């Protein structure tokens, strides 16, 4: 039942950090009443390359993903990214 392990996040693109040849860590800002929160999300190579070419810091993106659990705790993994608003749209 994969639909029980789904999430949708909307936030502002912050940075993309390459972990290895196939995996990167996408950081997005999520606004919170106590200040912005940075959420790390695992993203795979082809999607990360497309994101790096298409997105600038501060662009609004939507992420559909799922949660994995490993020794370090909960990990958010990207399944799909939607570009909602870019600075180039202005």
Secondary structure as UniProt FT lines:
FT   HELIX           2..5
FT   STRAND          7..18
FT   STRAND          23..30
FT   TURN            33..34
FT   STRAND          37..44
FT   HELIX           45..54
FT   TURN            57..58
FT   STRAND          60..70
FT   TURN            71..72
FT   STRAND          73..85
FT   HELIX           87..89
//
